[in-house]
Amino acid sequence: MKIGRVLTKNGKIVFCAQKDDGRICEFDPEKKAVGTEIDIERLLAPVMPTKIVAVGLNYRDHAKEFNLKIPEEPLLFLKPQTSVIGPNEDIVYPKGVAQLDYEAELGIVISKKCRSVSPEKVSDYILGYTCFNDVTARDLQAKDGQWTRAKSFDTFAPIGPWIVTDIENPGSLKITSSLNGQIKQSSNTSNMIFDVFTIVSFVSQIMTLEAHDVIATGTPPGVGPMQPGDTITISIEKIGELTNKVVRR
Ligand code: MG
């Protein structure tokens, strides 16, 4: 099933499900009940997380690219809720930033509040998977040491378009990014150093995860800069395509 969030023609924001025939219907994520068909104005980010927990270096091929040591534990950082945008919304190139990079990532969406979950039980708390772009001000990341400023500008967390619930093996999905239609990153989630179950379990030992929180699982090799006017697409096998444009405001 594909779960999303939309602005309806009459100005309401509601959860929805896309049926196999393409029709978009109201959806209650708690009761998992599909309602009547709705007229949509546009798709929004599929969830509004209380927090986004992101993993730093998590692809073997990416570590190799930069000659970095394979980490022994997941390296975590946070992105705020205010950085979230949906499909086709604009990524704003901030004033004073010299290099704005895309990072294609598999996003995990949490289904219900949880804490200290073992890797074996993690699947009970995953609503599904989505595309995520961990937009990064690379120059500020190097300058600050701490990553908060580099990762947290408004519009730096495009998510969507859909949460796909029936992914049997999240550890075997092709993942790419394309800048203006040209492929820049191409890998497979099988190259992850820590798999999704290990990551969610690890994060849940540190902090309570709330329903609809998002965990971004790291990016493969080939990250690079975007310029105003560019279009960036994150594509993940069986999950979908997330496209956003870069603008100056
Ligand atoms: Mg990243």
Boltz pocket constraint, residues with backbone or C-beta under 6 A from the ligand:
constraints:
  - pocket:
      binder: B
      contacts: [[A, 54], [A, 55], [A, 56], [A, 103], [A, 105], [A, 134], [A, 218], [A, 219]]
      max_distance: 6.0
